[in-house]
Amino acid sequence: MIRYLKIDTNHALYPQECALRESVLLRPLGKDIAWFHTNYPEIDPRAEHFVAVLDHPAGERVVGCVLLIPHYPEPGSGKLMQMAVDPQRQGEGIGRRLVIELETRAFGELRLSEVFCHAQLSAMPFYGRLGWQADNDEFLEAGIPHHRMALRHVAATDD
Ligand SMILES: CC(C)(COP(=O)(O)OP(=O)(O)OC[C@H]1O[C@@H](n2cnc3c(N)ncnc32)[C@H](O)[C@@H]1OP(=O)(O)O)[C@@H](O)C(=O)NCCC(=O)NCCS
């Protein structure tokens, strides 16, 4: 069974989250998690960390994660970062569920009006399936083409 939790950097599962980010997102760029923490020291302490946890007889295993930086870069906006699913568990709906957990928190308790991310070209269809809209402008980040993608909160009406 897979459980979805919101954790912080003091949680026992945080090192597993870091290991997953390193293997899925950073190693392909020739970087490691120490490089990330050195270059972006403010991100992990400030972020809300959503993890997908597989209950396994050998112990809990983090198989997916995503970060939300609330009120960034300005109040009312939030940035999704470090979206990663274990390659052995991709295509099972884990990424979708993590983003929905993030959206629910962002538009619910945090009352943000927009969440956005910098999406690699290969991941754009994934965010698109979740209703996120892409800007036309392409830009390089870590040497890889990206587009800004965003989802705006639509307020419920009474009628
Ligand atoms: C992108 C990623 C997070 C998706 O997670 P996932 O758990 O495999 O995705 P899901 O199973 O929840 O897929 C949800 C939907 O998106 C679609 N989808 C997922 N990845 C896709 C891709 N790369 N291209 C096209 N469609 C994709 C699925 O087919 C599914 O469609 P459906 O609505 O018809 O069922 C995962 O593949 C991953 O970690 N990739 C490597 C790291 C990465 O690219 N991170 C994002 C950086 S911006």
The ligand as an ORCA input file, in Angstrom:
! r2SCAN-3c Opt
* xyz 0 1
  C       7.181     12.924    -14.662
  C       6.892     11.955    -13.501
  C       6.954     12.721    -12.191
  C       5.459     11.419    -13.676
  O       5.107     10.602    -12.563
  P       4.297      9.239    -12.771
  O       3.933      8.707    -11.435
  O       5.055      8.361    -13.678
  O       2.993      9.786    -13.545
  P       1.476      9.263    -13.399
  O       1.473      7.772    -13.466
  O       0.857      9.881    -12.193
  O       0.840      9.860    -14.736
  C      -0.275     10.745    -14.752
  C      -0.669     10.964    -16.195
  O       0.396     11.621    -16.888
  C       0.832     10.834    -17.998
  N       2.291     10.946    -18.067
  C       3.167     10.770    -17.065
  N       4.423     10.999    -17.487
  C       4.315     11.288    -18.817
  C       5.258     11.630    -19.825
  N       6.568     11.723    -19.558
  N       4.787     11.875    -21.075
  C       3.470     11.802    -21.348
  N       2.519     11.514    -20.411
  C       2.951     11.263    -19.165
  C       0.396      9.418    -17.660
  O       0.248      8.636    -18.822
  C      -0.922      9.670    -16.960
  O      -1.908      9.927    -17.949
  P      -3.481      9.580    -17.772
  O      -4.076     10.824    -17.186
  O      -3.936      9.303    -19.136
  O      -3.590      8.408    -16.834
  C       7.859     10.752    -13.477
  O       7.809     10.112    -14.723
  C       9.312     11.133    -13.180
  O       9.718     11.141    -12.011
  N      10.076     11.408    -14.247
  C      11.513     11.736    -14.082
  C      11.728     13.038    -13.356
  C      11.020     14.207    -13.998
  O      10.950     14.339    -15.214
  N      10.484     15.110    -13.113
  C       9.825     16.293    -13.546
  C      10.847     17.357    -13.834
  S      10.075     18.852    -14.414
*
